[in-house]
Amino acid sequence: MDAVEEFLSADDLHPIDLVESLAELNAWDFDRVADDQIAMVIEGSWRNYTLSLVWSEYDEILKLVCTFDLDPKKVNLPNLFEALDLANDQIWTGAFTLWPDQKSMVFRYGLNLCGGAIATGAQIDSMVRDCLEHCERFYPAFQLVCWGGETPKDAMRIAIGRSYGRA
């Protein structure tokens, strides 16, 4: 049993209740927007990330949307889109996209719980941590493409890879 599940009672199985418990456990700023939605701000090494998690009972999906400011010049958009493709090719959980009207980079992920499956604290913890890991890993590369004049391939070289094992 993981720390989030130990923190909960048996009645707290709603996915957003699990997210709220995870936020409390990690002392993240959050706002329970509705019964089926929570918004959080999590401080990263490069910047603060705004996460919104929404439970869609109709779709049976826990949807995560993480945004951070990135307002590239229009001339840099083709290179940014290429960098997004290169980043998305390296990850299996979620994907990056750009919302130009909001001047935001977005990382999206959906946890499919169809057929009455119940989310676990470990799944949600992994979902949020993977999101943050991907954002922290690729943020510098996106910045280099948008503002540093780097090509997408060169910028991706600085994307910090996931570490495996122990030292």
N, C-alpha and C positions, 0 to 999 in steps of 0.2 A: 504494500500500500504506500503510495507516495504522500508527500507532505500536504498537498492540497486536499487529498481525500481524507487524511487524518484530521484535518481542520474542519471538515464538514460533518453534519449529521446525515442520517439516511434520508431525510426529507429534502435535502438540498441537491437534487439531481438535475435540475434545470441547467442547461449549458451556461446561461448568463450568471446564475448563482455561482457556478464553478469559476467563471472568469472573475467575478467580484471577489471571491475568496482568494484567488491567485493574486489579484491586485492588492488586497489587504496584506497578504503574506509578504509581498515584496515592497510594500510601502509606496506603491505607485499612485499618483494622483488619478482619480477616476470620478466619473459621474454616471450614475445609473439613470440613463435618459428615459427608459421605459422598462416594462417588465421583460421585454425581449431585446433590449439594446443597452450597451454600456460603452462609454468613451473613456479613453485613458491617454495620458501623456507620459511617455517613458523617456528618460534621459539616456542618450547614447554617447559614445565617444566623440562623434562628429557633430551631432545636433540632437534636438528633441524630436521624437516621433509621436504623431498623433494616431492612435489606434481606435477603431470603432469595431465592435463585434456585435453582430445581430443574429438572433436565432430566427430562422424562417421556418415556422411549423409547416407551412404549405409545401415548401421544397425539401424539408427535413435536412437543412444545411445550416451549419454555423458559419457565417460569413465574416471574414476578417478583412478590413481595409485599413492600411497604414499609409499615411500621407506625410510628406515633408516638402518644404518649399524648394522649387527648382524652376526658375524662370529663364529658360535659354533664349538666346536671340534666335529669330526665325532662320537666319542663315545657318545656324548650328543644328537645326532640327533633324536633317537627314543623318548626320553623324550620331546624334543622340539616339535616334531610332535604331541605327545599326548597333550601337552599344547596348541598347535594351535587348535586342535579339541575341547578342553574344552573352549577355548576363543570363537571360532566360534559358539559353541552351545549357547553362551550367547548374541550374537548380531544378529540382523535381517537385518541390512543395511551393506552389504559388507562382506568381509572375508579376513582373514590373510592367507598368504602362505610364503614360503621361496624360494628365488632364490639363490641357493648355489653357482652357478658360479659367481654371482655378489656380494656374501657375504652380501646379503641384505634381510631384512624382508620386506614384501610387504603387504599393505592393498589395496584391489581392490573393486571398486564399480561401477556399471553402472546404470545411470538414463535412463530408457526406455522412449523414446518420440515418439513411433511409431504412425503412422496414422496422422502425421502432428501436433502432440501436441507441444506446445511451453513451454520451461522451464521458470520458474519464478525465480526472484531473491531470493525469500524465499526458493525455492527448492534447489537451488545451495548453498546458505548459509548453509542450514541444512545439505546438503551432505558433504561439507567441514568441518563443525563443528563436525558432527558425526564422520567423519574420524579421526580428531584430538583427539576427546574424547576417541575413542577406542584405538588409539595408546598410548595416555598418560595413559589410564587405565591399559593396558596389558603389556606395556614395562617392568615395574619392574618384573612382573612374568616371562616373557621370559628371562630376565637377570638372575634371580635366578635359573632357570632351566639350562641355558647354562653355567653359571659361578659360581653359589653359591651352586651347589650340591643338590638343593631342588628337591623333587619329583614334578611332574606336579600338582597334587592335592593340595599339600601344598603351592606351589607357587601361585596357583590361589586364595588362601585365602587372599592374600594381594592385589589382583586386586580391585581397588577402584570402588565401585558401583556408579551408576548414582543416583543423589539426585533428589527427587521429592518434590514439595511444597516449602514453604518458612518458614524460622525461625522467 
